Amino acid sequence: MASGKEIRSKIKSVENTRKITKAMEMVAASKMRKAQERMRAARPYGEKIRRVAGNLSHALSEYKHPFLEKRDPVKAIGVVLITADKGLCGGLNSNILRLVVSKMKELDAQGKKYQVTCIGNRGFGFMQRAGGKIVSHAINVGDTPHLEKLIGPVKVQLDAYMKGEIDALYIGYTRFINTMKQEPVFEQLLPLSGDAVGSSKTKWDYVYEPDAKAVIDDLLIRYLEALVYQAVAENMASEQSARMVAMKSASDNAKTVIGDLKLVYNKARQAAITKELSEIVSGAAAV
């Protein structure tokens, strides 16, 4: 059995760890509320422009943007991978990485090539170690997503699509469901189709001013930017929620360990006192 001094040292160490995890839980809870408000504020715009893009994919306009045209066969694919910059958020990063890696293995099995844009330090580091073809990245995004920092890396994929270097573009991120549940998703960004953007059964066409090309070109770029921004906002809300839950679980586990160690310490202390008493009684009896 360990000595009392060793047990006291372990108790002190676990108590210090619990203070850290408790503080991280409170910080994550504060950031989570702000991230959820930001995510919910961006949803209405994202849903509306998604509906417009879905209608455009079926509209019979005189101008057809390359983003709206399906390519067959699909030989190369681009992937925008969104992860957190930091860890200590449970299985959030590992779940989305596992999903994306399984999709990439399917592409390899089909003989298709892929290139990756990484948003977030965890995904960037993983893809570097895995030997993936990284064409652009954005790390240290911070707690507040800024569109100007996200446009550049994503534009590399959009330019590759326009040049014909890739035939489809997908995005992988973690969607926020509620505080206790976050869902990894892998969705198609390009080409835009009614099924991909979730257009309604009723189709609409539009009157374009000044002309269809100018309006559709700008609209589809804004749509993709909004979709990437929304995905990053969803991922950040999921990250803070997962971190708060993970740190609460760690604090609870530390409390349990402290209780077990105190019980062991008390037993060791009682055993030592009992031994000393028996030695005293034995000595007195011998005299």
C-alpha positions in Angstrom: 0.0 0.0 0.0 1.3 3.5 -0.8 2.4 5.7 2.0 0.3 8.5 3.3 2.6 11.1 1.8 2.3 9.6 -1.6 -1.5 9.5 -1.4 -1.7 13.1 -0.2 0.5 14.1 -3.2 -1.8 12.3 -5.6 -4.9 14.0 -4.0 -3.3 17.4 -4.3 -2.4 16.7 -8.0 -6.0 15.6 -8.9 -7.4 18.6 -7.0 -5.3 20.9 -9.1 -6.4 19.2 -12.3 -10.0 19.5 -11.2 -9.6 23.2 -10.8 -8.3 23.5 -14.3 -11.1 21.4 -15.9 -13.7 23.3 -13.9 -12.3 26.6 -15.1 -12.3 25.3 -18.7 -15.9 24.1 -18.4 -17.0 27.6 -17.3 -15.1 29.3 -20.1 -16.5 26.9 -22.7 -20.0 27.5 -21.4 -19.6 31.3 -21.8 -18.2 30.9 -25.3 -20.8 28.3 -26.2 -23.7 30.8 -25.7 -22.0 33.4 -27.9 -21.2 30.8 -30.6 -24.8 29.5 -30.6 -26.2 33.1 -31.0 -23.8 33.7 -33.9 -24.8 30.4 -35.5 -28.6 31.0 -35.2 -28.2 34.5 -36.5 -26.6 33.3 -39.7 -29.1 30.5 -40.3 -32.0 32.5 -41.8 -29.8 34.1 -44.5 -28.2 30.8 -45.3 -31.5 29.1 -45.6 -33.0 31.8 -47.9 -30.0 32.0 -50.2 -29.9 28.2 -50.3 -33.6 28.2 -51.5 -32.7 30.8 -54.2 -29.8 28.8 -55.4 -32.0 25.7 -55.6 -34.5 27.5 -57.7 -31.7 28.8 -60.0 -30.5 25.2 -60.6 -33.9 24.5 -62.2 -34.5 27.9 -63.8 -34.6 28.2 -67.6 -32.5 31.3 -67.9 -30.5 32.3 -70.9 -27.3 32.0 -68.9 -26.1 28.8 -67.2 -23.3 29.3 -64.7 -20.5 26.5 -64.5 -21.4 25.9 -60.9 -24.9 24.7 -62.0 -23.7 22.2 -64.6 -23.1 18.6 -63.6 -20.0 16.9 -64.9 -19.8 13.3 -65.9 -17.6 11.4 -65.3 -16.3 12.8 -62.0 -12.5 12.2 -62.0 -11.3 14.6 -59.2 -13.0 15.9 -56.1 -12.2 18.8 -53.8 -12.9 18.6 -50.0 -13.3 21.5 -47.6 -12.5 20.0 -44.1 -13.6 22.1 -41.1 -12.3 21.1 -37.6 -11.4 22.8 -34.4 -8.1 24.5 -33.8 -7.8 23.0 -30.3 -8.5 19.7 -28.7 -10.1 18.7 -25.3 -13.5 18.6 -26.9 -14.3 14.9 -26.7 -14.7 13.0 -29.9 -15.7 16.1 -32.0 -12.5 16.2 -34.2 -12.0 12.4 -34.4 -15.6 11.9 -35.5 -15.5 14.3 -38.5 -12.0 13.1 -39.4 -13.2 9.5 -39.4 -16.1 10.3 -41.6 -14.0 12.3 -44.1 -11.3 9.6 -44.2 -13.9 6.9 -44.9 -15.2 9.0 -47.8 -11.7 9.5 -49.2 -11.0 5.7 -49.0 -14.2 5.3 -51.1 -12.8 7.8 -53.7 -9.5 5.9 -53.8 -11.3 2.7 -54.4 -13.2 4.3 -57.3 -9.9 5.6 -58.7 -10.8 9.3 -58.1 -8.3 11.9 -57.0 -9.0 14.4 -54.3 -7.5 17.6 -52.9 -8.2 19.1 -49.5 -8.7 22.6 -48.0 -8.3 22.5 -44.2 -10.0 25.0 -41.9 -8.8 24.4 -38.4 -5.5 23.3 -37.0 -6.6 19.7 -36.0 -7.6 18.8 -39.5 -4.6 20.5 -41.1 -2.2 18.5 -38.8 -4.0 15.2 -39.5 -4.0 15.7 -43.2 -0.3 16.5 -43.1 0.5 13.3 -41.2 -1.8 11.2 -43.5 -0.1 12.5 -46.6 -3.3 14.2 -48.1 -3.0 16.7 -50.9 -3.5 20.0 -49.2 -4.0 22.9 -51.6 -4.9 25.6 -49.0 -5.6 26.0 -45.3 -6.7 28.4 -42.6 -5.6 27.8 -39.0 -6.0 29.8 -35.8 -9.4 31.0 -36.9 -10.2 32.0 -33.3 -13.5 32.0 -31.5 -15.2 34.3 -34.0 -15.2 33.3 -37.7 -14.3 36.1 -40.1 -15.4 35.7 -43.7 -12.4 37.5 -45.1 -10.1 34.8 -43.5 -12.2 32.0 -45.0 -12.7 33.3 -48.5 -9.0 32.9 -49.7 -8.6 29.1 -48.9 -12.0 28.3 -50.3 -11.4 30.3 -53.5 -8.5 28.0 -54.3 -11.0 25.2 -54.6 -13.5 27.3 -56.6 -10.8 28.3 -59.1 -9.8 24.7 -59.5 -13.5 23.8 -60.2 -13.7 26.6 -62.8 -10.5 25.4 -64.5 -11.8 21.8 -64.6 -9.1 20.5 -62.2 -11.9 19.1 -60.0 -15.4 18.0 -61.0 -17.1 18.2 -57.6 -16.6 20.0 -54.3 -17.7 18.7 -50.9 -17.6 20.1 -47.3 -17.1 18.2 -44.1 -18.0 19.8 -40.7 -19.8 19.1 -37.4 -23.4 20.3 -37.4 -24.8 21.6 -34.1 -28.0 19.7 -33.0 -28.1 20.6 -29.3 -25.7 20.9 -26.4 -25.4 17.2 -25.9 -25.4 16.1 -29.6 -23.3 17.2 -32.5 -23.4 15.4 -35.9 -20.5 15.1 -38.4 -21.8 15.7 -42.0 -20.3 15.5 -45.4 -22.3 17.6 -48.0 -21.9 18.5 -51.6 -21.2 22.1 -52.5 -20.6 21.9 -56.2 -22.1 21.4 -58.7 -25.3 23.0 -57.4 -28.4 21.0 -57.9 -31.9 21.1 -56.5 -31.2 17.9 -54.5 -27.9 19.2 -53.1 -29.3 22.6 -52.0 -32.7 21.3 -50.8 -34.9 23.3 -53.2 -38.7 23.1 -52.8 -41.0 21.2 -55.2 -42.3 24.6 -56.5 -39.7 26.0 -58.9 -39.2 29.8 -59.6 -37.6 31.8 -62.3 -36.4 35.3 -61.9 -36.1 38.6 -63.8 -32.5 39.7 -63.7 -31.3 43.3 -63.6 -29.0 44.4 -65.2 -28.4 40.9 -66.8 -28.4 37.3 -65.8 -24.7 36.8 -65.9 -23.8 39.6 -63.5 -26.5 38.6 -61.0 -26.0 34.9 -61.0 -22.2 35.1 -60.9 -22.3 37.3 -57.7 -25.2 35.4 -56.2 -23.6 31.9 -56.4 -20.3 33.2 -55.0 -22.2 34.8 -52.1 -24.1 31.5 -51.6 -20.9 29.4 -51.3 -19.4 32.0 -48.9 -22.5 31.9 -46.8 -22.5 28.1 -46.8 -18.9 27.9 -45.7 -19.4 30.6 -43.0 -22.4 28.8 -41.7 -20.5 25.5 -41.5 -17.7 27.2 -39.6 -20.2 28.8 -37.2 -21.9 25.4 -36.7 -18.6 23.7 -36.0 -17.6 26.4 -33.5 -20.9 26.0 -31.6 -20.4 22.2 -31.6 -16.8 22.6 -30.4 -17.7 24.7 -27.4 -20.6 22.5 -26.5 -18.5 19.4 -26.7 -15.7 21.0 -24.7 -18.1 22.0 -22.0 -19.5 18.5 -21.7 -16.0 16.9 -21.8 -14.6 19.2 -19.1 -17.7 18.7 -16.9 -17.2 14.9 -17.3 -13.5 15.3 -16.4 -14.3 17.4 -13.3 -16.8 14.8 -12.2 -14.3 12.0 -12.7 -11.7 13.9 -10.8 -14.1 14.4 -7.9 -14.7 10.6 -7.9 -10.9 9.9 -7.9 -10.4 12.3 -5.1 -13.0 10.6 -3.0 -11.5 7.2 -3.7 -8.0 8.4 -2.8 -9.2 10.0 0.4 -10.8 6.7 1.4 -7.5 4.9 0.7 -5.6 7.5 2.7 -8.0 7.2 5.7 -7.6 3.4 5.6 -3.8 3.7 5.5 -3.8 6.2 8.3 -6.1 4.0 10.5 -3.9 1.0 9.8 -0.8 2.9 10.9 -2.5 4.1 14.1 -3.7 0.6 14.8 -0.2 -0.7 14.3 1.3 1.9 16.7 -1.4 1.1 19.3 -0.7 -2.6 19.1 3.0 -2.0 19.5 2.4 0.2 22.6 0.1 -2.4 24.1 2.6 -5.2 23.4 5.4 -3.2 24.9 3.4 -2.4 28.0 2.4 -6.1 28.4 6.0 -7.2 28.0 7.1 -4.8 30.9 
